[in-house]
Amino acid sequence: MGDCESVAPQLEGEENLIAAAKHIVSALGSSKNLTKDVKKILADLGSQLSDMATIEDEVVEGVKSEIEEQLGVVEEKIMSWETDESMIFDSGPDEASEYLNATEEARKLIGELENRCLNGEDEKELLRRAHDVLQLAMQRLEEEFKYLLVQHRQPFEPEHMSFRSSEDDSVDVGSMVSSGDDSFEESVRRYSVSRTSEDCIIDLVHPDVIHDLKSIANSMFMSNYDHECIQAYVVVRKDALDECLFDLGIEKLSIEDVLKMEWGTLNSKIKRWVRAMKVFVRYLASEKWLCDQIFLELGSASSICFVEAAKAPMLQLLNFAEAISISSHQPEKLVRFLDMYEVLADLIPDIDALFLDEAGSSVRIESHEVLKRLADSVRATFLEFENAVASNTSINPFAGGGNHPLTRYVMNYIRLLVDYKDSLNLLLKNDDGEVATTLSLDSSCTEDESASNASSRSVSAMALHLQSLTSILEANLHEKSKLYRDASLQHFFLMNNIHYMTQKVKNSELQAIFGDKWIRKHNWKFQQHAMDYERATWSSILSLLKDESNSSNNSISRTLLKERLRSFYIAFEDVYKTQTAWVIPDLQLREDLRISTSLKVIQAYRTFVGRQMHHIGEKHIRYNAEDMQDYLLDLFEGSQKSLHNPHRR
């Protein structure tokens, strides 16, 4: 306790002395003559009081002199670094320790002076000097604190955060889904979002200076300069986090800036955002660790420092995601929405843990809100995708009757969505009613099949939606087939496209989603269209080769046979000229249809010629069976040829 407080226990004794002194003064005032004995006692009392005052003055002066001497030593140490441009903590542990000790001594002297009853100006001046010295020391320590944080910051190396570049691994959805075919499978390699690296902490500041940073922070907090220390940390580390985002390719963009961007530019920025989110949240775990190393023993300072440094950069990332979520819902954005949703959903537990305290509640709340908006965007975009497929119209028929670009786009897009099946099953499970409605759009889907698909409890939400989407596609293809005037080309077109759909499902992970029943159904469908094509193309032509040998008039019979054979050749040449321009992209399907056609046509031709040769005469035979078989191999190549062209081969 201080001198002033130590007098309190003697209060009762002092009151007695004061009462006695008042009594003496009163007695002296009423007595005109004092005896010799009284005078002697009063003289002794005066002498004793004088001696006591002298001793007390000497003690006070001694203590003041000692404090002044100690303060002088502290001032000298602190002031010696005011003119020195070098850094204290670069000068060795001894210098740093001496400076911190001097700071501690200044703080103690202030406490001692404040605990005394300061009546004299000299003592008040000492207190002012002590405060000035401590302030200088704190300003210097703040500079040293910032210097250590900046000078010993470890370089940011994203590749050491255990993530690969999404810009290297992800694909341009628009180009890939339209390219169709085998190259698509080779080039689509989705990076997986995994939390296996969540405990990977890196040193953001060199470990050798952590002790010095902690010592400075303790000194500043004990000296009631905690606000200045926190601000120093926040300023330096916020700059470091901003630089981290810059290195990850993240720009500061307003919502308006994002909404105005062309899709090509925006697509690239979303890829960067996905990568940046994964790296940055892991980086924040290391930032939290740094705060704890320095401030953990100083109450809530660690949490405050972390939140103040990390909040703005984190909200910058979330604001970009929010802008994306409120942008238009074109189908080509669906995969990017899913990328953003999945990475944020995966990181939500980390974000909640990092910003657990009340100070970080705004980041926690915003991250959950943005995740919800991204989920809504996924659902809205999937619905828009279905609507876009249903409303896709054509004025002219697709040349050659091959695989329509819409078919390739939809099926490749569906295959790409398989990688997001867990998320889609979660996001689409509450929208089952939409499936039943869209399934009914497919005129080729029976009522029993629609009811079975829509009511099935064993089929996932994603499976129902994808089956609905393929039903919408089939309905659209049937409408597109009606643009062909030739009935055989209508069936040819549907055969190609339904076969393409079936193969895409059969030869991928979609098989497990659509199921064997769907595959069998669509195998039957494209085979039925193949038979309908053959019937529409060849039935009337092959009818010319029917055997009618029962005719009673041989001369008329010979004339009719020659005319029918000539008509057959004309029809065959017309089919050749027309259908060499048609195309079957799938090699196996092309070969199968050629074989099936050849078996029917060549067998009928051989039978007819073999039976009627003696009636017709060899000069009327234009082609032998082997030539015709070769001609049939020219069909469906997508390059028009003519039998009258000597350079057809």
C-alpha positions as CSV (number, residue, x, y, z in Angstrom):
1,M,0.0,0.0,0.0
2,G,1.1,3.6,-0.6
3,D,2.1,6.2,2.1
4,C,-1.3,7.9,2.0
5,E,-3.1,4.6,2.5
6,S,-0.8,3.4,5.3
7,V,-1.9,6.3,7.5
8,A,-5.4,5.0,7.7
9,P,-4.8,2.4,10.4
10,Q,-3.4,5.1,12.7
11,L,-6.5,7.3,12.3
12,E,-7.7,6.6,15.8
13,G,-4.4,7.4,17.4
14,E,-4.1,10.6,15.5
15,E,-7.6,11.6,16.6
16,N,-6.4,11.2,20.3
17,L,-3.3,13.3,19.6
18,I,-5.4,16.0,17.9
19,A,-7.8,16.1,20.8
20,A,-4.9,16.4,23.3
21,A,-3.3,19.2,21.2
22,K,-6.6,21.1,21.0
23,H,-6.8,20.8,24.8
24,I,-3.3,22.2,25.2
25,V,-4.0,25.1,22.9
26,S,-7.3,25.8,24.7
27,A,-5.5,25.7,28.1
28,L,-2.7,28.0,26.8
29,G,-5.3,30.5,25.6
30,S,-7.0,30.7,29.0
31,S,-3.8,30.8,31.1
32,K,-1.9,34.1,31.3
33,N,0.9,32.8,33.4
34,L,2.8,29.6,32.8
35,T,4.8,27.8,35.4
36,K,8.4,26.9,34.8
37,D,7.5,23.2,34.6
38,V,4.8,23.9,32.0
39,K,7.2,26.0,29.9
40,K,9.8,23.2,30.1
41,I,7.3,20.6,28.9
42,L,6.2,22.8,26.1
43,A,9.7,23.5,25.0
44,D,10.5,19.7,25.0
45,L,7.4,19.1,23.0
46,G,8.3,21.7,20.4
47,S,11.8,20.4,20.1
48,Q,10.5,16.8,19.6
49,L,8.0,18.0,17.0
50,S,10.8,19.9,15.1
51,D,13.0,16.8,15.2
52,M,10.2,14.6,13.8
53,A,9.5,17.1,10.9
54,T,13.1,17.2,10.0
55,I,13.4,13.4,9.9
56,E,10.3,13.1,7.8
57,D,11.5,15.8,5.3
58,E,14.8,13.9,5.1
59,V,13.1,10.6,4.3
60,V,10.9,12.2,1.7
61,E,13.8,13.9,0.1
62,G,15.7,10.7,0.1
63,V,13.0,8.7,-1.6
64,K,12.4,11.5,-4.2
65,S,16.1,11.6,-4.9
66,E,16.2,7.8,-5.4
67,I,13.2,7.9,-7.8
68,E,14.7,10.8,-9.7
69,E,18.0,8.9,-10.0
70,Q,16.2,5.7,-11.2
71,L,14.1,7.8,-13.7
72,G,17.3,9.4,-15.0
73,V,18.8,6.0,-15.8
74,V,15.6,4.9,-17.5
75,E,15.4,8.1,-19.5
76,E,19.0,7.7,-20.6
77,K,18.3,4.2,-21.9
78,I,15.1,5.1,-23.6
79,M,16.4,8.3,-25.1
80,S,19.6,6.7,-26.4
81,W,17.5,4.8,-29.0
82,E,15.6,7.9,-30.1
83,T,18.6,9.0,-32.2
84,D,19.6,5.5,-33.2
85,E,18.2,4.5,-36.6
86,S,18.9,0.8,-36.1
87,M,16.3,-1.5,-34.7
88,I,16.6,-2.6,-31.1
89,F,15.5,-6.2,-31.8
90,D,18.1,-6.5,-34.6
91,S,20.8,-5.5,-32.1
92,G,20.8,-8.8,-30.2
93,P,18.9,-10.3,-27.3
94,D,20.8,-8.3,-24.6
95,E,19.9,-4.9,-26.1
96,A,16.2,-5.9,-26.5
97,S,16.1,-7.3,-22.9
98,E,17.7,-4.1,-21.5
99,Y,15.2,-1.9,-23.4
100,L,12.2,-4.0,-22.2
101,N,13.6,-3.9,-18.6
102,A,13.9,-0.1,-18.9
103,T,10.3,0.1,-20.0
104,E,9.3,-2.1,-17.1
105,E,11.2,0.2,-14.7
106,A,9.5,3.3,-16.1
107,R,6.1,1.6,-15.5
108,K,7.0,0.7,-11.9
109,L,8.2,4.3,-11.2
110,I,4.9,5.6,-12.5
111,G,3.1,3.3,-10.2
112,E,5.2,4.2,-7.2
113,L,4.8,8.0,-7.9
114,E,1.0,7.6,-8.4
115,N,0.7,5.7,-5.1
116,R,2.4,8.6,-3.2
117,C,0.6,11.7,-1.9
118,L,2.0,14.1,-4.5
119,N,1.8,17.5,-3.0
120,G,4.9,19.1,-4.3
121,E,5.5,20.3,-7.9
122,D,8.8,18.4,-7.9
123,E,7.1,15.1,-7.5
124,K,4.4,15.9,-10.1
125,E,7.1,16.8,-12.5
126,L,8.8,13.5,-11.9
127,L,5.5,11.7,-12.7
128,R,5.1,13.7,-16.0
129,R,8.7,12.8,-16.9
130,A,8.0,9.2,-16.2
131,H,4.9,9.2,-18.4
132,D,6.7,10.9,-21.2
133,V,9.5,8.3,-21.1
134,L,7.0,5.5,-21.1
135,Q,5.1,7.0,-24.0
136,L,8.4,7.3,-26.0
137,A,9.2,3.7,-25.2
138,M,5.7,2.5,-26.3
139,Q,6.0,4.4,-29.6
140,R,9.4,2.8,-30.2
141,L,8.1,-0.7,-29.3
142,E,5.1,-0.2,-31.6
143,E,7.6,0.5,-34.4
144,E,9.7,-2.5,-33.5
145,F,6.5,-4.6,-33.4
146,K,5.5,-3.6,-36.9
147,Y,9.1,-4.0,-38.1
148,L,9.3,-7.6,-36.8
149,L,5.9,-8.5,-38.4
150,V,6.9,-7.1,-41.7
151,Q,10.6,-7.9,-41.9
152,H,10.2,-11.5,-40.8
153,R,7.0,-12.3,-42.7
154,Q,7.3,-15.6,-44.5
155,P,6.8,-15.6,-48.3
156,F,3.3,-16.6,-49.4
157,E,3.5,-19.8,-51.6
158,P,0.0,-21.0,-52.6
159,E,1.5,-24.3,-53.9
160,H,2.4,-25.2,-50.4
161,M,-1.2,-25.0,-49.3
162,S,-1.9,-28.5,-50.8
163,F,-4.1,-27.3,-53.6
164,R,-3.8,-27.5,-57.3
165,S,-4.8,-24.6,-59.6
166,S,-8.5,-24.8,-60.6
167,E,-7.6,-22.8,-63.7
168,D,-5.4,-25.7,-64.8
169,D,-7.8,-28.5,-63.8
170,S,-11.2,-27.1,-64.7
171,V,-12.7,-26.7,-68.1
172,D,-14.6,-24.2,-70.2
173,V,-18.1,-25.7,-69.8
174,G,-19.5,-24.0,-72.9
175,S,-16.9,-25.4,-75.2
176,M,-16.6,-28.8,-73.7
177,V,-20.2,-29.7,-73.6
178,S,-20.7,-28.7,-77.2
179,S,-17.6,-30.6,-78.4
180,G,-19.2,-33.8,-77.6
181,D,-17.4,-37.1,-77.9
182,D,-14.4,-38.8,-76.5
183,S,-12.1,-35.8,-76.0
184,F,-14.6,-34.5,-73.5
185,E,-13.9,-37.4,-71.2
186,E,-10.2,-36.9,-71.3
187,S,-10.3,-33.2,-70.6
188,V,-12.8,-33.0,-67.8
189,R,-10.8,-33.5,-64.6
190,R,-12.5,-31.8,-61.7
191,Y,-10.4,-30.9,-58.7
192,S,-11.9,-32.3,-55.6
193,V,-12.7,-30.1,-52.6
194,S,-11.3,-31.9,-49.6
195,R,-10.8,-31.0,-46.0
196,T,-7.9,-33.3,-45.5
197,S,-5.5,-30.3,-45.3
198,E,-7.5,-28.3,-42.8
199,D,-4.9,-28.9,-40.1
200,C,-2.0,-27.8,-42.2
201,I,-0.6,-24.7,-40.3
202,I,2.2,-22.8,-41.8
203,D,4.4,-20.1,-40.2
204,L,3.3,-16.7,-41.5
205,V,6.1,-15.0,-39.5
206,H,9.5,-16.6,-38.8
207,P,9.3,-18.7,-35.5
208,D,12.5,-17.1,-34.2
209,V,10.8,-13.7,-33.7
210,I,7.6,-15.0,-32.0
211,H,9.1,-14.6,-28.6
212,D,10.1,-11.0,-29.3
213,L,6.6,-10.2,-30.6
214,K,5.0,-11.7,-27.6
215,S,7.4,-9.8,-25.2
216,I,6.6,-6.5,-26.9
217,A,2.8,-7.2,-26.8
218,N,3.0,-8.1,-23.1
219,S,4.9,-4.9,-22.4
220,M,2.5,-2.7,-24.3
221,F,-0.6,-4.3,-22.7
222,M,0.8,-4.0,-19.2
223,S,1.5,-0.3,-19.9
224,N,-2.1,0.2,-21.0
225,Y,-1.1,0.6,-24.7
226,D,-3.1,-2.5,-25.7
227,H,-5.2,-0.5,-28.3
228,E,-2.0,0.7,-30.0
229,C,-0.5,-2.8,-30.1
230,I,-3.7,-4.3,-31.6
231,Q,-3.9,-1.6,-34.2
232,A,-0.3,-2.1,-35.1
233,Y,-0.9,-5.9,-35.6
234,V,-4.1,-5.4,-37.6
235,V,-2.6,-2.8,-40.0
236,V,0.4,-5.0,-40.8
237,R,-1.5,-8.3,-41.1
238,K,-4.4,-6.9,-43.0
239,D,-2.0,-5.6,-45.6
240,A,-0.5,-9.1,-45.7
241,L,-3.9,-10.7,-46.2
242,D,-4.8,-8.2,-48.9
243,E,-1.5,-9.1,-50.6
244,C,-2.4,-12.8,-50.3
245,L,-5.7,-12.2,-52.1
246,F,-3.9,-10.2,-54.8
247,D,-1.4,-13.0,-55.3
248,L,-4.4,-15.4,-55.7
249,G,-5.7,-13.2,-58.5
250,I,-8.6,-11.6,-56.5
251,E,-9.5,-8.1,-57.4
252,K,-11.6,-5.6,-55.4
253,L,-14.8,-5.5,-57.4
254,S,-18.2,-4.1,-56.6
255,I,-21.4,-6.0,-57.2
256,E,-22.1,-3.7,-60.2
257,D,-18.7,-4.5,-61.7
258,V,-19.4,-8.2,-61.5
259,L,-22.9,-7.9,-63.0
260,K,-21.5,-6.0,-66.0
261,M,-18.9,-8.6,-66.9
262,E,-19.0,-10.7,-70.0
263,W,-19.3,-14.4,-69.3
264,G,-15.8,-15.3,-70.6
265,T,-14.2,-12.9,-68.1
266,L,-16.5,-13.8,-65.3
267,N,-15.9,-17.5,-65.9
268,S,-12.2,-17.0,-65.4
269,K,-12.7,-15.0,-62.2
270,I,-15.0,-17.6,-60.7
271,K,-12.3,-20.2,-61.3
272,R,-9.8,-18.0,-59.4
273,W,-12.3,-17.4,-56.7
274,V,-12.8,-21.1,-56.1
275,R,-9.1,-21.7,-55.8
276,A,-8.6,-18.5,-53.7
277,M,-11.4,-19.6,-51.2
278,K,-9.8,-22.9,-50.6
279,V,-6.3,-21.4,-50.1
280,F,-7.3,-18.3,-48.2
281,V,-9.5,-20.0,-45.5
282,R,-6.6,-22.5,-44.9
283,Y,-4.3,-19.4,-44.8
284,L,-6.6,-17.9,-42.2
285,A,-6.1,-20.9,-39.9
286,S,-2.4,-20.0,-39.9
287,E,-3.3,-16.4,-39.2
288,K,-5.4,-17.5,-36.2
289,W,-2.4,-19.5,-35.0
290,L,-0.2,-16.5,-35.3
291,C,-2.6,-14.4,-33.2
292,D,-2.8,-17.1,-30.6
293,Q,1.0,-17.3,-30.3
294,I,1.3,-13.6,-29.7
295,F,-1.8,-12.7,-27.8
296,L,-3.4,-15.8,-26.3
297,E,-2.4,-14.9,-22.7
298,L,-3.8,-11.4,-23.1
299,G,-7.5,-12.1,-22.8
300,S,-9.7,-11.4,-25.9
301,A,-6.9,-9.7,-27.8
302,S,-6.1,-12.7,-30.0
303,S,-9.7,-13.0,-31.2
304,I,-10.0,-9.2,-31.8
305,C,-6.7,-9.0,-33.7
306,F,-7.7,-12.0,-35.9
307,V,-11.2,-10.7,-36.7
308,E,-10.1,-7.1,-37.4
309,A,-7.3,-8.3,-39.7
310,A,-9.3,-11.0,-41.6
311,K,-12.8,-9.7,-41.7
312,A,-12.5,-7.3,-44.7
313,P,-10.6,-9.7,-47.0
314,M,-13.0,-12.5,-46.1
315,L,-16.0,-10.3,-46.8
316,Q,-14.4,-9.3,-50.1
317,L,-14.5,-12.9,-51.2
318,L,-18.0,-13.4,-49.9
319,N,-19.2,-10.3,-51.7
320,F,-18.0,-11.6,-55.0
321,A,-19.9,-14.8,-54.4
322,E,-23.0,-12.8,-53.5
323,A,-22.7,-10.9,-56.8
324,I,-22.5,-14.1,-58.7
325,S,-25.5,-15.5,-56.9
326,I,-27.7,-12.6,-58.0
327,S,-26.6,-12.6,-61.6
328,S,-28.6,-14.1,-64.4
329,H,-29.1,-17.9,-64.4
330,Q,-27.9,-18.9,-67.9
331,P,-27.4,-22.7,-68.2
332,E,-23.7,-22.4,-68.9
333,K,-23.3,-21.0,-65.3
334,L,-24.6,-24.1,-63.6
335,V,-21.3,-25.8,-63.1
336,R,-19.6,-22.7,-61.9
337,F,-22.5,-22.1,-59.4
338,L,-22.0,-25.7,-58.2
339,D,-18.2,-25.2,-57.9
340,M,-18.8,-22.1,-55.7
341,Y,-21.5,-23.8,-53.7
342,E,-19.4,-26.9,-53.0
343,V,-16.2,-25.1,-52.0
344,L,-18.1,-22.7,-49.7
345,A,-20.2,-25.6,-48.2
346,D,-17.0,-27.5,-47.5
347,L,-15.4,-24.5,-45.9
348,I,-18.3,-23.4,-43.8
349,P,-17.2,-25.5,-40.7
350,D,-13.8,-23.9,-40.9
351,I,-15.2,-20.4,-41.2
352,D,-17.5,-21.0,-38.3
353,A,-14.6,-22.2,-36.2
354,L,-12.3,-19.3,-37.2
355,F,-14.9,-16.6,-36.5
356,L,-16.5,-18.3,-33.5
357,D,-16.6,-15.3,-31.2
358,E,-19.1,-12.5,-31.3
359,A,-16.6,-10.2,-33.0
360,G,-16.7,-12.5,-36.1
361,S,-20.4,-13.1,-36.2
362,S,-20.9,-10.9,-39.2
363,V,-18.5,-13.1,-41.3
364,R,-20.3,-16.3,-40.1
365,I,-23.7,-14.9,-40.9
366,E,-22.7,-13.6,-44.3
367,S,-21.0,-16.9,-45.3
368,H,-24.2,-18.9,-44.5
369,E,-26.3,-16.3,-46.3
370,V,-24.1,-16.5,-49.4
371,L,-24.2,-20.3,-49.3
372,K,-28.0,-20.2,-49.3
373,R,-28.1,-17.8,-52.2
374,L,-25.7,-20.0,-54.2
375,A,-27.9,-23.0,-53.5
376,D,-30.9,-21.0,-54.8
377,S,-28.9,-20.1,-57.9
378,V,-28.1,-23.7,-58.6
379,R,-31.8,-24.7,-58.4
380,A,-32.9,-21.7,-60.5
381,T,-30.2,-22.4,-63.1
382,F,-31.1,-26.1,-63.3
383,L,-34.7,-25.1,-64.0
384,E,-33.6,-22.5,-66.5
385,F,-31.5,-25.3,-68.2
386,E,-34.6,-27.5,-68.5
387,N,-36.6,-24.5,-69.9
388,A,-33.8,-23.7,-72.4
389,V,-33.8,-27.3,-73.7
390,A,-37.6,-27.3,-74.0
391,S,-37.7,-24.0,-75.8
392,N,-34.8,-24.6,-78.2
393,T,-36.3,-24.3,-81.6
394,S,-35.0,-24.7,-85.2
395,I,-36.3,-23.3,-88.4
396,N,-34.3,-25.6,-90.7
397,P,-33.6,-29.3,-90.3
398,F,-30.2,-30.4,-89.2
399,A,-28.2,-31.3,-92.3
400,G,-27.3,-34.9,-92.7
401,G,-29.5,-36.2,-89.9
402,G,-26.6,-36.7,-87.5
403,N,-26.2,-35.9,-83.8
404,H,-27.8,-32.5,-83.2
405,P,-25.7,-29.9,-81.3
406,L,-28.4,-29.7,-78.7
407,T,-28.2,-33.4,-78.0
408,R,-24.4,-33.3,-77.6
409,Y,-24.7,-30.2,-75.4
410,V,-27.3,-31.7,-73.1
411,M,-25.8,-35.1,-72.7
412,N,-22.2,-33.8,-72.1
413,Y,-23.6,-31.4,-69.6
414,I,-25.4,-34.1,-67.8
415,R,-22.3,-36.2,-67.7
416,L,-20.4,-33.3,-66.2
417,L,-23.1,-32.9,-63.5
418,V,-22.4,-36.4,-62.2
419,D,-19.4,-35.1,-60.4
420,Y,-21.8,-32.9,-58.4
421,K,-24.3,-35.6,-57.6
422,D,-24.1,-35.3,-53.8
423,S,-24.7,-31.6,-54.0
424,L,-27.5,-31.9,-56.6
425,N,-29.3,-34.6,-54.6
426,L,-29.2,-32.3,-51.6
427,L,-30.3,-29.2,-53.5
428,L,-33.0,-30.8,-55.7
429,K,-34.6,-33.2,-53.2
430,N,-37.3,-30.7,-52.2
431,D,-38.3,-30.1,-55.8
432,D,-39.7,-33.5,-56.8
433,G,-43.0,-32.1,-58.0
434,E,-41.2,-30.4,-60.9
435,V,-40.0,-33.8,-62.2
436,A,-43.5,-35.2,-62.7
437,T,-44.5,-32.0,-64.6
438,T,-41.6,-32.0,-66.9
439,L,-41.7,-35.8,-67.5
440,S,-45.2,-35.3,-69.0
441,L,-43.7,-33.1,-71.7
442,D,-42.2,-36.2,-73.4
443,S,-44.7,-37.5,-75.9
444,S,-42.7,-40.7,-76.3
445,C,-42.9,-41.5,-72.6
446,T,-45.9,-43.6,-71.5
447,E,-48.1,-42.6,-68.7
448,D,-47.2,-45.7,-66.7
449,E,-43.5,-44.9,-67.1
450,S,-44.0,-41.3,-66.1
451,A,-46.0,-42.3,-63.0
452,S,-43.4,-44.9,-62.1
453,N,-40.5,-42.5,-62.4
454,A,-42.2,-39.7,-60.6
455,S,-43.5,-41.8,-57.7
456,S,-40.4,-43.9,-57.2
457,R,-39.0,-43.5,-53.7
458,S,-35.8,-45.4,-54.5
459,V,-34.6,-43.0,-57.2
460,S,-32.6,-40.0,-56.2
461,A,-33.7,-36.4,-56.7
462,M,-30.9,-35.9,-59.2
463,A,-31.9,-39.0,-61.2
464,L,-35.5,-37.9,-61.4
465,H,-34.4,-34.4,-62.7
466,L,-31.9,-35.8,-65.2
467,Q,-34.5,-38.3,-66.5
468,S,-36.9,-35.4,-66.8
469,L,-34.3,-33.5,-68.7
470,T,-33.6,-36.3,-71.2
471,S,-37.4,-36.6,-71.7
472,I,-37.6,-32.9,-72.5
473,L,-34.7,-33.4,-74.9
474,E,-36.4,-36.3,-76.6
475,A,-39.6,-34.3,-77.0
476,N,-37.6,-31.5,-78.6
477,L,-35.9,-33.9,-80.9
478,H,-39.2,-35.3,-82.1
479,E,-40.3,-31.8,-83.0
480,K,-37.0,-31.2,-84.8
481,S,-37.4,-34.4,-86.8
482,K,-40.7,-33.1,-88.2
483,L,-38.7,-30.4,-90.1
484,Y,-37.5,-33.2,-92.5
485,R,-39.9,-33.9,-95.4
486,D,-38.5,-37.4,-95.9
487,A,-40.0,-39.8,-93.4
488,S,-36.9,-42.1,-93.6
489,L,-34.7,-39.1,-92.6
490,Q,-37.0,-38.4,-89.7
491,H,-36.4,-41.9,-88.3
492,F,-32.7,-41.7,-89.2
493,F,-32.3,-38.5,-87.3
494,L,-34.1,-39.9,-84.2
495,M,-32.1,-43.1,-84.4
496,N,-28.8,-41.2,-84.4
497,N,-29.7,-38.9,-81.5
498,I,-31.4,-41.4,-79.2
499,H,-28.5,-43.8,-79.8
500,Y,-26.1,-41.0,-78.8
501,M,-28.0,-40.4,-75.6
502,T,-28.1,-44.1,-74.8
503,Q,-24.4,-44.5,-75.3
504,K,-23.6,-41.5,-73.2
505,V,-25.5,-43.0,-70.3
506,K,-24.4,-46.6,-70.9
507,N,-20.6,-45.8,-71.0
508,S,-20.4,-43.5,-68.0
509,E,-21.3,-43.0,-64.4
510,L,-24.8,-42.0,-65.6
511,Q,-25.6,-45.7,-66.0
512,A,-25.9,-46.0,-62.2
513,I,-28.1,-42.9,-62.1
514,F,-30.5,-43.7,-65.0
515,G,-30.5,-47.5,-64.4
516,D,-30.7,-50.5,-66.7
517,K,-34.4,-50.1,-67.3
518,W,-33.9,-46.7,-68.9
519,I,-31.0,-48.0,-71.0
520,R,-33.1,-51.0,-72.3
521,K,-36.0,-48.7,-73.1
522,H,-33.8,-46.4,-75.2
523,N,-31.9,-49.2,-76.8
524,W,-35.3,-50.4,-78.1
525,K,-36.2,-46.9,-79.1
526,F,-33.2,-46.2,-81.4
527,Q,-33.4,-49.8,-82.8
528,Q,-37.1,-49.2,-83.6
529,H,-36.2,-46.0,-85.4
530,A,-33.5,-47.9,-87.4
531,M,-36.1,-50.4,-88.5
532,D,-38.6,-47.6,-89.4
533,Y,-35.8,-46.0,-91.4
534,E,-35.2,-49.2,-93.4
535,R,-38.9,-49.7,-93.9
536,A,-39.4,-46.1,-95.1
537,T,-36.4,-46.2,-97.4
538,W,-36.4,-49.7,-98.9
539,S,-39.8,-51.3,-98.6
540,S,-41.2,-49.6,-101.8
541,I,-37.9,-50.1,-103.6
542,L,-37.5,-53.8,-102.7
543,S,-41.2,-54.4,-103.7
544,L,-40.0,-53.9,-107.3
545,L,-38.0,-57.1,-107.0
546,K,-40.9,-59.3,-105.8
547,D,-41.3,-62.6,-107.7
548,E,-44.4,-62.6,-110.0
549,S,-43.5,-65.6,-112.1
550,N,-47.1,-66.9,-112.4
551,S,-47.9,-64.4,-115.1
552,S,-49.5,-66.2,-118.1
553,N,-48.2,-63.6,-120.7
554,N,-44.4,-64.1,-121.0
555,S,-43.9,-61.2,-123.3
556,I,-45.7,-58.8,-121.0
557,S,-43.9,-60.4,-118.1
558,R,-40.5,-59.7,-119.6
559,T,-41.3,-56.1,-120.4
560,L,-42.7,-55.6,-116.9
561,L,-39.6,-57.2,-115.3
562,K,-37.3,-55.0,-117.3
563,E,-39.3,-51.9,-116.3
564,R,-39.3,-52.9,-112.7
565,L,-35.5,-53.6,-112.7
566,R,-34.9,-50.2,-114.4
567,S,-37.1,-48.5,-111.7
568,F,-35.2,-50.3,-109.0
569,Y,-31.9,-49.0,-110.4
570,I,-33.2,-45.5,-110.6
571,A,-34.5,-45.7,-107.0
572,F,-31.2,-47.3,-105.8
573,E,-29.1,-44.6,-107.5
574,D,-31.4,-41.9,-106.0
575,V,-31.0,-43.4,-102.5
576,Y,-27.2,-43.6,-103.1
577,K,-27.0,-40.0,-104.1
578,T,-29.2,-38.8,-101.2
579,Q,-28.0,-41.0,-98.3
580,T,-24.2,-40.8,-99.0
581,A,-24.8,-37.2,-97.7
582,W,-26.4,-38.5,-94.6
583,V,-24.2,-39.2,-91.6
584,I,-24.0,-41.6,-88.8
585,P,-21.2,-40.4,-86.5
586,D,-21.0,-43.6,-84.5
587,L,-18.8,-46.1,-86.3
588,Q,-20.5,-49.2,-84.8
589,L,-24.0,-47.9,-85.5
590,R,-23.0,-47.0,-89.1
591,E,-21.6,-50.5,-89.7
592,D,-24.6,-52.2,-88.1
593,L,-27.1,-50.3,-90.2
594,R,-25.0,-50.9,-93.4
595,I,-24.9,-54.6,-92.7
596,S,-28.6,-54.8,-91.9
597,T,-29.5,-52.8,-95.1
598,S,-27.1,-54.8,-97.2
599,L,-28.5,-58.1,-96.1
600,K,-32.0,-57.1,-97.1
601,V,-31.1,-55.3,-100.4
602,I,-28.5,-57.6,-101.7
603,Q,-30.4,-60.8,-100.9
604,A,-33.5,-59.5,-102.7
605,Y,-31.4,-58.3,-105.7
606,R,-29.6,-61.6,-106.0
607,T,-32.8,-63.5,-105.8
608,F,-34.5,-61.4,-108.4
609,V,-31.6,-61.4,-110.9
610,G,-30.9,-65.1,-110.4
611,R,-34.5,-66.0,-111.2
612,Q,-35.2,-63.5,-113.9
613,M,-31.9,-63.3,-115.8
614,H,-33.2,-65.4,-118.7
615,H,-36.3,-63.1,-119.0
616,I,-34.4,-59.9,-118.7
617,G,-31.1,-60.5,-120.5
618,E,-27.6,-59.7,-119.2
619,K,-27.4,-56.4,-121.1
620,H,-30.1,-54.9,-118.8
621,I,-28.1,-55.8,-115.6
622,R,-26.2,-52.6,-114.6
623,Y,-24.6,-53.8,-111.4
624,N,-23.6,-57.1,-110.0
625,A,-24.3,-57.9,-106.4
626,E,-20.8,-57.3,-105.2
627,D,-20.7,-53.8,-106.7
628,M,-24.0,-53.0,-105.1
629,Q,-22.7,-54.2,-101.8
630,D,-19.7,-51.9,-102.2
631,Y,-22.0,-49.0,-103.0
632,L,-24.0,-49.6,-99.8
633,L,-20.7,-49.1,-97.9
634,D,-20.6,-45.5,-99.1
635,L,-23.8,-44.6,-97.3
636,F,-23.9,-42.5,-94.2
637,E,-20.4,-40.9,-94.6
638,G,-21.7,-37.4,-94.8
639,S,-20.2,-36.8,-98.3
640,Q,-22.7,-36.8,-101.2
641,K,-21.7,-39.0,-104.2
642,S,-23.4,-40.2,-107.4
643,L,-23.2,-43.4,-109.3
644,H,-23.1,-41.5,-112.6
645,N,-19.8,-39.8,-111.4
646,P,-16.9,-41.9,-112.6
647,H,-14.7,-40.5,-109.8
648,R,-17.1,-41.5,-107.0
649,R,-14.6,-43.8,-105.3
